[in-house]
């Protein structure tokens, strides 16, 4: 790795030039990557509802329809509007009263339920059938064009309209997300780092990594809008640590070890790469766990973010060092003292009073578990959007005027006899919450012969292989009532036609609920299992992986339990992915502290001093890391009007802070409590006992070997007999408290009076 570091330093200018040039193809790839705004399209392709969607697209030449409500418009104007809509690209047809018969014929001859289905006083409803699928670019463009034709009297409802509004809102918000994240990150880094300029280079380097990541998504073809919206802020939050590690290592090599810039950076790259690899593996593992979801939105987010972390590591050890060396002089001029205070007294208090935090853990565990298991989630995608969007207003209008909240589609075998079809229709009409059933057989009343139905309308509802019918429901999508209704309709369908299918937003959402319930358990199990194995390998310990994962899982319980006490309902995707993201991203805090604890304990320190040193040396790094993650996500959570994105960012921001507090206060207590267990279940602690004896410096010229205390003594680290404190650099560089003279002896951990070299 030293050779690698030297090569980066030597080629710093070409590396920076090449990295800038690579932004061009990355930007082209980003622009050519399609964004999918339909969450339901990520359902497994082999379930019945998705197979039915394919039949609609392949056999009927459509996959989408919307209901258009026209308020206070006379029939002649409705006919004109209908003809204009039919001229819009990718609109297959518009079905209204005049699709069945001339408007001059009184509509009283139609069956009552058909009349009520398309007219309510002065409000008229039309069905718009598109040539393309529900979330295709062509369908969304058609929705946009129809809205331009229609006046304020028209309301276009349906999932295609919702997807269109989601696209417009997301396209408007994403640039603002990035701006907010950058500004807040700059503020946090300027306050917590020792330079005002270096945070800008951090963000430039990470920004380039984000562009590379988004650009390489072109090979996937498309990504979900949730992935696109979260990638920038999430990648910024989880990879900022790597830049901080490099900078601190670089500064240490220069100031402590006295190396010149190029040599210091080469060594810093080598040491950073080794530490960052270990840190990034757990984060990547958390995102890879999402790929095990049956609901493939997890696969989409997992691949993009795992790739983003890897690219972030590469940029950290190549692009960022090049920037720092090239602009080293301006950076040096903007250096300042870090504004974060020392936390030595707090560290001692936490370790000395560790039993307090065990009690707090036991007190908080019960409400945390209760909240975690009682947090409500919603699956209705409309609920994640602002109420002032046109599609949401149209859905509300549909409910008010026609008492309709969802529309199902039924596919029946065209060879099914008429008697069976009529039984299907009549029995479905009796299902609770079904307003009406629309199909050829239901349109044709006793006064209307089949010959009067236009041929083009017949072809839309019967293609010779399948018959298509619409079921108007009073129940909202994702409600318990509509799910029960779907079950009953499916039972009726399969009684008369084993091939019959019920499709549409409500049946798809019902499948979504069932699938994601299983995915939650799968993702949690995989992420915990993989990270346990990684920590097991890193520490060569049986007990430490369990302790560290339990500490972070406790933080996750608190984070996910808070909504239950604030009466907040979360979007379903948040409940699935947030635990995995928080575990993978913040377990590094625990690993950092535990690594130092293990090192100090292996070097002969008693448990109390080892834990204290570990806490003192890691606390600032943990705080800076958590605040950086918080800054990248908090502003987006507050700003976004898309609850799917807002909730995820809020949970991630809050989770970073909760994990920070739990690691700082609870992990030291856990290390103190389980010290003996850790020693006996970890390779590398051979010969160390729970009561490791360590000599300390006494007042005057006291022989260190004559006075010893064990780790279990209460005054082991008290102010009356303080230990020599590490000043900086190597372990043999110590500084005593002011109460001692230069003649005082160093700690003699080996009890042989050989001086400071023993400590190293």
C-alpha positions in Angstrom: 0.0 0.0 0.0 3.0 2.3 0.5 3.8 1.9 -3.2 0.2 2.7 -4.0 0.3 5.8 -1.9 3.5 7.0 -3.5 2.1 6.4 -7.0 -1.0 8.5 -6.2 1.2 11.4 -4.9 3.5 11.2 -8.0 0.5 11.2 -10.4 -1.6 13.7 -8.5 -2.0 16.2 -11.4 -2.9 13.6 -14.1 -5.3 11.9 -11.6 -7.1 15.2 -11.0 -7.3 16.0 -14.7 -8.6 12.5 -15.6 -11.1 12.6 -12.8 -12.5 15.9 -14.1 -12.7 14.5 -17.7 -14.5 11.4 -16.5 -17.3 13.6 -15.3 -18.4 14.1 -18.9 -19.3 10.5 -19.7 -20.7 10.1 -16.2 -23.0 13.1 -16.8 -24.1 11.6 -20.2 -24.8 8.3 -18.5 -26.8 10.0 -15.8 -28.9 11.8 -18.3 -29.5 8.6 -20.3 -30.6 6.6 -17.3 -34.4 6.4 -17.1 -36.1 7.0 -13.8 -39.0 4.8 -12.8 -41.7 6.5 -10.7 -44.0 3.5 -10.4 -43.2 1.7 -7.1 -45.6 -1.1 -7.9 -43.6 -2.1 -11.0 -41.0 -3.5 -8.6 -43.3 -6.4 -7.6 -42.1 -9.9 -8.7 -43.0 -10.6 -12.3 -44.3 -14.1 -11.5 -47.3 -13.1 -9.4 -50.8 -13.0 -10.8 -51.3 -9.3 -10.7 -48.1 -8.6 -12.6 -48.9 -11.3 -15.2 -52.3 -9.6 -15.7 -50.6 -6.3 -16.3 -48.5 -7.9 -19.0 -51.7 -9.3 -20.7 -53.2 -5.9 -20.7 -50.1 -4.5 -22.4 -49.5 -7.4 -24.8 -53.0 -8.5 -25.7 -55.1 -5.3 -25.3 -52.3 -2.9 -26.3 -52.7 -1.0 -23.1 -51.6 -1.1 -19.5 -53.1 2.1 -18.1 -56.2 4.0 -17.8 -57.3 7.2 -15.9 -60.7 8.5 -15.0 -61.4 12.1 -16.0 -64.0 14.0 -14.1 -65.6 17.0 -15.8 -67.5 19.4 -13.5 -70.3 21.7 -14.8 -69.8 21.1 -18.5 -72.7 20.4 -20.9 -72.7 17.2 -23.1 -71.8 19.0 -26.3 -68.6 20.5 -24.7 -67.8 17.1 -23.2 -68.0 15.5 -26.6 -65.6 18.2 -28.0 -63.2 17.7 -25.1 -63.4 13.9 -25.6 -62.4 14.2 -29.3 -59.5 16.5 -28.4 -58.2 14.0 -25.8 -58.4 11.2 -28.4 -56.0 13.2 -30.6 -53.3 13.3 -27.9 -50.3 11.0 -28.6 -50.5 7.6 -26.9 -54.2 7.9 -26.0 -55.9 4.8 -27.3 -59.5 5.8 -26.7 -61.8 7.8 -24.4 -64.9 5.9 -23.2 -68.0 7.9 -22.3 -71.8 7.8 -22.9 -71.4 8.7 -26.6 -69.1 5.6 -27.0 -72.3 3.5 -26.6 -74.9 5.7 -28.3 -75.5 9.2 -29.6 -76.0 11.9 -26.9 -79.3 12.8 -28.5 -80.7 9.5 -27.1 -81.9 9.8 -23.5 -79.6 8.0 -21.1 -82.6 6.6 -19.2 -82.5 3.5 -21.4 -79.1 2.6 -19.9 -79.1 0.4 -16.8 -79.2 2.5 -13.6 -75.8 1.5 -12.3 -74.2 2.4 -15.6 -75.9 5.8 -15.6 -74.7 6.4 -12.0 -71.2 5.2 -13.0 -70.6 8.0 -15.5 -72.8 10.9 -14.3 -73.7 12.4 -11.0 -75.8 15.6 -11.3 -73.6 18.0 -13.2 -70.3 16.0 -12.8 -69.5 13.6 -15.7 -66.8 10.9 -15.7 -64.8 9.6 -18.7 -62.4 6.7 -18.9 -59.1 7.4 -20.7 -57.3 4.3 -22.1 -53.6 4.7 -23.0 -51.6 2.8 -25.5 -48.7 2.4 -23.1 -48.2 1.2 -19.6 -49.1 3.0 -16.4 -45.7 4.5 -15.6 -44.2 4.8 -19.1 -42.8 8.1 -20.3 -45.4 8.2 -23.1 -48.3 7.8 -20.7 -46.9 10.5 -18.4 -46.5 12.9 -21.3 -50.1 12.1 -22.4 -51.3 13.0 -19.0 -49.4 16.3 -19.1 -50.9 17.1 -22.6 -54.5 16.2 -21.5 -54.1 18.6 -18.5 -53.2 21.4 -20.9 -56.3 20.7 -22.9 -58.6 20.5 -19.9 -59.7 23.5 -18.0 -60.0 23.8 -14.2 -63.3 22.0 -14.5 -61.4 18.7 -15.2 -59.8 16.3 -12.8 -57.7 13.4 -13.9 -57.4 10.6 -11.4 -55.7 7.2 -11.3 -52.3 5.8 -10.8 -50.9 7.2 -14.0 -51.8 10.7 -12.9 -50.2 10.1 -9.5 -47.0 8.8 -11.1 -46.9 11.9 -13.3 -47.2 14.2 -10.3 -44.6 12.3 -8.5 -42.2 12.8 -11.4 -42.8 16.5 -11.6 -42.4 17.0 -7.9 -39.3 14.8 -7.6 -37.6 16.5 -10.6 -38.2 19.9 -8.9 -37.0 18.8 -5.4 -33.9 16.7 -6.1 -31.5 19.6 -6.9 -32.7 21.3 -3.8 -32.0 18.1 -1.7 -28.4 18.2 -2.9 -28.0 21.9 -2.2 -29.4 21.6 1.4 -27.2 18.6 2.1 -24.1 20.4 0.9 -24.8 23.6 2.8 -25.5 21.8 6.1 -22.5 19.5 5.6 -20.3 22.5 5.0 -21.5 24.1 8.2 -20.9 21.0 10.3 -17.5 20.3 8.8 -16.4 23.9 9.2 -17.3 23.7 12.9 -15.8 20.3 13.6 -12.7 20.2 11.4 -9.5 22.2 11.7 -9.7 24.0 8.3 -12.4 26.1 6.6 -11.2 25.1 3.1 -10.7 21.4 3.3 -14.4 20.6 3.8 -15.0 22.1 0.3 -12.5 19.6 -1.2 -14.2 16.8 0.8 -17.5 17.8 -0.9 -16.0 18.2 -4.3 -14.4 14.7 -4.1 -17.6 13.1 -2.8 -19.6 15.0 -5.4 -17.5 13.6 -8.2 -18.0 10.1 -6.7 -21.8 10.7 -6.7 -21.8 11.7 -10.4 -19.7 8.6 -11.3 -22.2 6.4 -9.4 -25.2 8.0 -11.0 -23.6 7.8 -14.4 -22.7 4.1 -14.2 -26.4 3.4 -13.5 -26.9 3.6 -17.3 -25.9 0.0 -17.4 -28.9 -0.9 -15.3 -31.2 0.9 -17.8 -33.3 2.6 -15.1 -33.4 3.3 -11.4 -36.4 4.1 -9.1 -37.1 7.7 -8.2 -36.5 6.9 -4.6 -33.0 5.6 -5.4 -32.2 8.7 -7.5 -33.5 11.0 -4.8 -31.6 9.3 -1.9 -28.3 8.4 -3.7 -26.7 11.8 -3.4 -27.5 12.5 0.2 -27.0 9.0 1.4 -23.7 8.6 -0.4 -22.6 11.9 1.0 -23.5 10.8 4.5 -22.0 7.4 4.6 -18.7 8.2 2.8 -17.8 11.4 4.5 -15.9 9.5 7.2 -13.4 8.2 4.7 -12.4 11.8 3.8 -12.1 12.7 7.5 -9.9 9.6 8.1 -7.5 10.7 5.3 -7.2 14.2 6.5 -6.5 13.3 10.1 -4.0 10.7 9.1 -2.3 13.3 6.8 -2.1 15.9 9.5 -0.7 13.4 12.0 2.0 12.3 9.6 3.0 16.0 9.0 2.7 17.4 12.5 3.4 14.5 14.8 5.9 12.6 12.7 7.4 15.6 11.0 7.2 14.4 7.4 7.0 16.7 4.5 3.7 16.9 2.5 4.3 14.3 -0.2 5.7 11.7 2.1 3.0 12.4 4.7 0.3 12.0 2.1 1.7 8.8 0.7 1.8 7.2 4.2 -1.7 8.7 4.9 -3.1 7.1 1.8 -1.7 3.7 2.8 -3.0 3.8 6.3 -6.3 5.3 5.3 -7.0 2.7 2.6 -6.4 -0.1 5.1 -8.8 1.4 7.7 -11.4 2.5 5.2 -11.6 -1.0 3.7 -12.6 -2.4 7.0 -15.0 0.4 7.7 -16.7 0.3 4.3 -17.3 -3.4 4.3 -20.0 -3.2 6.9 -21.7 -0.4 5.1 -21.6 -2.3 1.8 -22.9 -5.4 3.5 -25.9 -3.4 4.8 -26.8 -2.3 1.3 -26.2 -5.7 -0.2 -28.7 -7.1 2.3 -31.4 -5.0 0.6 -30.7 -7.0 -2.6 -32.3 -10.1 -1.0 -35.8 -8.4 -1.0 -38.4 -10.0 -3.2 -39.7 -6.5 -3.8 -37.0 -5.5 -6.2 -36.9 -1.8 -5.2 -34.5 -3.1 -2.5 -32.3 -4.6 -5.2 -32.3 -1.3 -7.0 -31.4 0.8 -4.0 -28.9 -1.9 -2.7 -26.9 -2.1 -5.9 -26.7 1.6 -6.5 -25.6 2.4 -2.9 -23.2 -0.5 -2.5 -21.6 0.7 -5.8 -21.6 4.2 -4.5 -19.7 3.3 -1.3 -17.0 1.4 -3.4 -16.6 4.4 -5.7 -16.5 6.7 -2.7 -13.6 4.7 -1.3 -11.7 4.9 -4.6 -12.2 8.6 -4.9 -11.1 9.1 -1.2 -7.7 7.6 -1.8 -7.1 9.0 -5.3 -9.0 12.2 -6.1 -9.1 13.7 -2.6 -5.3 13.3 -2.0 -4.6 14.9 -5.3 -6.8 17.9 -4.5 -5.2 18.3 -1.0 -1.7 18.3 -2.3 -2.3 20.6 -5.2 -4.1 23.1 -3.0 -2.1 22.5 0.1 -1.0 26.1 0.6 -4.5 27.7 0.5 -5.7 24.9 2.9 -2.9 25.6 5.4 -3.8 29.3 5.4 -7.4 28.5 6.4 -6.5 26.1 9.2 -7.9 26.8 12.7 -8.3 25.1 16.1 -11.1 22.6 16.2 -14.1 24.0 18.0 -15.0 20.7 19.6 -14.0 20.5 23.2 -12.0 17.7 24.9 -14.2 15.1 26.5 -11.8 13.6 29.0 -13.9 14.3 32.1 -17.1 13.1 30.4 -15.2 9.9 29.4 -14.1 9.2 32.9 -17.6 9.8 34.2 -19.1 7.4 31.7 -16.6 4.7 32.6 -16.6 5.2 36.4 -20.4 5.3 36.5 -21.0 2.7 33.8 -23.7 1.0 35.9 -26.0 4.0 35.5 -26.1 3.4 31.7 -26.9 -0.3 32.2 -29.9 0.8 34.3 -30.9 3.4 31.6 -30.6 0.6 29.0 -33.0 -1.6 31.0 -35.4 1.2 31.5 -35.5 2.3 27.9 -35.5 -1.3 26.4 -39.1 -2.0 27.2 -40.6 1.2 25.6 -38.2 0.9 22.7 -39.3 -2.7 22.0 -42.9 -1.7 22.4 -42.6 1.2 20.0 -40.6 -0.8 17.5 -43.3 -3.5 17.4 -46.2 -1.0 17.3 -45.1 1.5 14.7 -47.8 1.8 12.0 -46.9 1.8 8.3 -49.0 2.7 5.3 -48.9 1.2 1.8 -51.2 3.6 -0.1 -48.8 5.5 -2.4 -51.2 8.5 -2.6 -50.5 9.1 1.1 -46.9 10.0 0.5 -47.8 13.0 -1.7 -49.0 16.5 -0.9 -52.8 17.0 -0.9 -52.6 20.0 -3.3 -51.3 17.9 -6.2 -53.8 17.6 -9.2 -54.0 13.8 -9.0 -54.7 13.8 -5.3 -57.4 16.4 -5.7 -58.9 14.4 -8.5 -59.0 11.2 -6.3 -60.7 13.2 -3.6 -63.2 14.6 -6.2 -63.9 11.0 -7.3 -64.7 10.0 -3.7 -66.9 13.0 -3.1 -68.9 12.8 -6.3 -69.1 9.1 -7.1 -68.2 7.5 -3.7 -65.3 5.7 -5.5 -61.8 5.2 -4.1 -60.3 2.5 -6.3 -60.9 0.7 -9.6 -60.0 -3.0 -10.2 -59.8 -4.7 -13.5 -61.0 -8.3 -14.2 -59.7 -10.5 -17.0 -62.0 -13.4 -17.9 -61.6 -16.2 -20.5 -63.5 -15.0 -23.7 -64.7 -18.6 -24.2 -66.6 -18.5 -20.9 -70.3 -18.9 -21.5 -72.6 -15.9 -21.1 -74.5 -17.5 -18.2 -71.3 -17.9 -16.2 -70.2 -14.3 -17.0 -73.5 -12.9 -15.8 -73.2 -14.9 -12.6 -69.7 -13.5 -12.1 -71.0 -10.0 -12.6 -74.1 -10.4 -10.3 -72.1 -12.1 -7.5 -69.3 -9.5 -7.6 -72.0 -6.7 -7.3 -73.1 -8.2 -4.0 -69.6 -8.0 -2.5 -69.5 -5.4 0.2 -68.0 -2.1 -1.1 -68.4 -2.8 -4.8 -70.2 0.1 -6.4 -70.7 -1.3 -9.9 -69.2 -3.7 -12.5 -68.6 -2.3 -16.0 -68.2 -4.7 -19.0 -70.0 -5.6 -22.3 -72.5 -7.7 -20.5 -73.3 -5.1 -17.9 -73.5 -2.3 -20.4 -76.0 -4.2 -22.5 -79.3 -3.8 -20.7 -82.6 -5.4 -21.7 -83.4 -2.4 -24.0 -80.0 -2.4 -25.8 -79.2 -5.1 -28.3 -75.5 -6.2 -28.8 -75.7 -4.9 -32.4 -76.0 -1.3 -31.1 -72.6 -1.5 -29.3 -69.8 0.0 -31.5 -67.2 -2.4 -32.7 -64.3 -0.4 -31.5 -65.8 -0.5 -28.0 -66.3 -4.2 -28.2 -62.6 -4.7 -29.2 -61.5 -2.7 -26.1 -63.4 -5.0 -23.8 -63.0 -8.3 -25.6 -60.0 -9.2 -27.7 -61.2 -12.7 -28.5 -59.0 -14.3 -25.8 -59.8 -12.2 -22.8 -62.8 -10.2 -21.6 -62.0 -7.0 -19.7 -64.3 -5.6 -17.0 -63.9 -2.8 -14.5 -65.0 -3.0 -10.8 -65.6 0.3 -9.1 -64.9 0.1 -5.4 -65.9 2.4 -2.5 -62.8 1.3 -0.5 -59.4 3.0 -0.4 -56.3 1.2 -1.7 -54.3 -0.6 0.9 -57.2 -0.6 3.4 -58.2 -3.8 5.2 -61.7 -3.5 3.6 -60.4 -3.4 0.1 -58.0 -6.3 0.7 -60.9 -8.4 2.0 -62.9 -7.3 -1.0 -60.2 -8.5 -3.4 -60.1 -11.9 -1.7 -63.9 -12.3 -2.1 -63.8 -11.2 -5.8 -60.9 -13.6 -6.5 -62.9 -16.4 -4.9 -65.9 -15.7 -7.2 -63.7 -15.4 -10.3 -61.9 -18.7 -9.7 -65.3 -20.4 -9.0 -66.3 -19.8 -12.6 -63.0 -19.3 -14.4 -59.8 -20.8 -13.1 -57.8 -18.5 -15.5 -59.6 -15.4 -14.2 -57.4 -12.6 -12.9 -58.0 -9.5 -10.7 -55.5 -6.8 -11.4 -55.1 -3.1 -10.7 -53.7 -0.8 -8.0 -55.5 -2.3 -5.1 -54.7 -6.0 -5.9 -51.1 -5.0 -6.6 -50.9 -3.2 -3.3 -52.4 -6.2 -1.5 -49.5 -8.3 -2.9 -47.1 -5.6 -1.9 -48.2 -5.8 1.7 -47.8 -9.6 1.8 -44.4 -9.6 0.0 -42.8 -6.8 2.0 -43.9 -8.3 5.4 -41.6 -11.3 4.4 -38.9 -9.0 3.0 -38.6 -7.2 6.4 -37.7 -10.4 8.2 -35.4 -11.5 5.4 -33.5 -8.2 5.1 -33.1 -7.9 8.9 -31.8 -11.5 9.2 -29.3 -11.2 6.3 -27.9 -7.8 7.4 -27.4 -8.9 11.0 -25.9 -12.2 10.0 -23.5 -10.7 7.4 -22.3 -7.9 9.8 -21.9 -10.4 12.6 -19.6 -12.5 10.4 -17.6 -9.4 9.3 -17.0 -8.3 12.9 -16.2 -11.9 13.9 -13.5 -11.9 11.2 -12.2 -8.4 12.1 -11.9 -9.0 15.9 -11.5 -12.8 15.8 -14.0 -12.8 18.7 -17.2 -14.7 19.4 -18.6 -12.2 22.0 -17.7 -8.8 20.4 -19.9 -9.2 17.3 -22.9 -10.0 19.4 -22.2 -7.0 21.8 -21.6 -4.5 19.0 -24.6 -5.6 16.9 -26.9 -5.6 20.0 -25.8 -2.0 20.9 -26.7 -0.7 17.4 -29.9 -2.8 17.3 -30.9 -1.1 20.5 -30.4 2.3 18.8 -32.5 1.0 15.9 -35.3 0.0 18.3 -35.3 3.5 19.7 -35.3 5.1 16.3 -38.1 3.0 14.9 -40.0 3.1 18.1 -40.4 6.8 18.3 -43.1 7.1 15.6 -45.4 4.8 17.8 -45.3 7.4 20.6 -45.6 10.4 18.2 -48.6 8.9 16.3 -46.6 9.0 13.1 -47.3 6.5 10.4 -44.3 5.5 8.2 -44.3 4.6 4.6 -43.8 0.8 4.2 -40.4 1.1 2.6 -39.0 2.9 5.5 -39.7 0.1 7.9 -37.9 -2.3 5.7 -34.7 -0.5 4.8 -34.0 1.9 7.6 -32.8 -0.8 10.1 -30.4 -2.2 7.6 -29.0 1.2 6.6 -28.6 2.3 10.2 -26.9 -0.9 11.2 -24.5 -0.9 8.2 -23.7 2.8 8.4 -23.3 3.3 12.2 -21.9 0.0 13.5 -18.5 1.6 12.4 -18.8 3.9 15.5 -18.8 0.8 17.7 -16.1 -0.9 15.7 -13.8 2.2 16.0 -14.1 2.3 19.8 -13.8 -1.4 20.3 -10.7 -1.6 18.1 -9.0 0.9 20.4 -10.2 -0.9 23.5 -8.8 -4.2 22.3 -5.5 -2.6 21.4 -5.1 -1.0 24.9 -6.3 -4.1 26.7 -3.8 -6.2 24.7 -1.0 -3.8 25.6 -1.6 -4.5 29.3 -4.0 -1.9 30.5 -6.7 -2.8 33.0 -10.2 -2.8 31.7 -11.2 0.6 33.2 -8.2 2.5 31.7 -8.5 0.6 28.4 -12.2 1.5 28.1 -11.5 5.1 29.1 -8.7 5.6 26.6 -10.8 4.0 23.9 -13.7 6.3 24.7 -11.5 9.4 24.9 -9.7 8.8 21.6 -12.8 7.8 19.6 -15.5 10.1 20.9 -14.7 13.1 18.7 -14.4 10.9 15.6 -17.8 9.4 16.4 -19.4 12.8 16.9 -18.0 14.3 13.7 -19.1 11.2 11.7 -22.6 11.2 13.2 -23.1 14.9 12.7 -21.9 14.6 9.1 -24.5 11.9 8.4 -27.1 14.0 10.2 -26.3 17.1 8.2 -26.6 15.2 4.9 -30.0 13.8 5.6 -31.8 16.1 8.1 -32.4 19.0 5.8 -33.9 16.8 3.1 -36.2 15.2 5.7 -37.5 18.6 6.7 -37.9 19.9 3.2 -39.2 17.1 1.0 -42.9 17.0 0.3 -42.7 13.4 -0.8 -43.2 11.5 2.5 -41.5 8.4 1.1 -38.3 10.4 0.9 -38.9 12.7 3.8 -39.5 9.9 6.3 -36.5 7.9 5.1 -34.2 10.9 5.5 -35.6 11.9 8.9 -35.2 8.3 10.2 -31.6 8.2 8.9 -30.7 11.6 10.4 -32.3 10.7 13.8 -30.7 7.2 13.6 -27.2 8.6 13.2 -27.6 10.8 16.4 -29.2 8.0 18.4 -26.5 5.5 17.4 -23.9 8.1 18.4 -25.3 8.5 21.9 -25.9 4.8 22.4 -22.3 4.0 21.3 -20.8 6.7 23.5 -22.8 5.9 26.6 -23.8 2.3 26.4 -20.9 0.5 24.6 -18.3 1.5 27.3 -20.6 0.1 29.9 -21.0 -3.1 27.9 -17.2 -3.4 27.5 -16.8 -3.0 31.3 -19.5 -5.5 32.1 -18.4 -8.2 29.7 -14.6 -7.7 29.9 -13.9 -11.2 31.2 -16.2 -12.7 28.6 -14.5 -10.8 25.8 -11.0 -11.8 27.0 -11.9 -15.5 27.1 -13.7 -15.5 23.7 -11.3 -13.3 21.7 -8.0 -14.3 20.0 -5.2 -11.9 21.0 -6.0 -11.6 24.7 -3.8 -14.5 25.7 -2.5 -14.2 29.2 -4.7 -11.2 30.1 -7.1 -11.6 33.0 -10.0 -9.6 34.2 -7.9 -8.2 37.0 -4.8 -7.3 35.0 -2.4 -5.6 37.4 -0.9 -2.3 36.3 1.6 -0.2 38.3 0.9 3.5 38.3 3.0 6.6 39.1 2.9 7.6 42.7 3.8 10.9 44.3 7.5 11.7 44.6 10.1 9.0 43.8 7.9 6.0 44.5 9.0 2.7 43.0 6.2 1.7 40.5 6.6 -2.0 41.3 5.8 -1.4 45.0 2.3 -0.1 44.4 -0.3 -1.8 42.3 -4.0 -1.7 42.0 -6.4 -4.0 40.1 -8.9 -3.0 37.4 -11.7 -3.7 39.8 -10.7 -1.1 42.4 -13.0 1.9 42.4 -10.2 4.5 42.7 -8.1 2.9 40.0 -8.3 6.0 37.8 -9.2 8.6 40.4 -7.6 12.0 40.6 -5.6 11.2 43.7 -3.4 8.7 41.8 -3.6 9.6 38.2 -2.0 7.7 35.4 0.5 9.2 33.1 -1.5 10.5 30.1 -0.6 10.0 26.5 0.3 13.3 24.9 0.5 12.3 21.2 2.3 10.1 18.7 3.8 6.8 19.9 2.8 5.1 23.1 6.0 6.0 24.9 5.3 9.7 24.6 3.6 10.6 27.9 2.9 13.7 30.0 2.2 13.7 33.7 -0.4 15.8 35.5 0.9 19.2 36.8 1.2 17.8 40.3 4.2 15.7 39.3 7.7 16.5 38.4 9.8 15.5 35.4 11.5 12.9 37.7 8.3 10.9 38.2 8.3 7.5 36.8 6.3 6.3 33.8 3.7 3.5 34.1 5.5 0.2 34.3 3.0 -2.3 32.8 5.4 -5.2 32.8 6.4 -4.6 36.4 10.1 -4.6 35.6 11.0 -0.9 36.1 12.3 -0.6 32.6 10.6 2.7 31.7 8.4 4.0 29.0 9.3 1.4 26.3 7.2 -1.1 28.2 4.1 0.9 27.4 4.8 0.8 23.6 
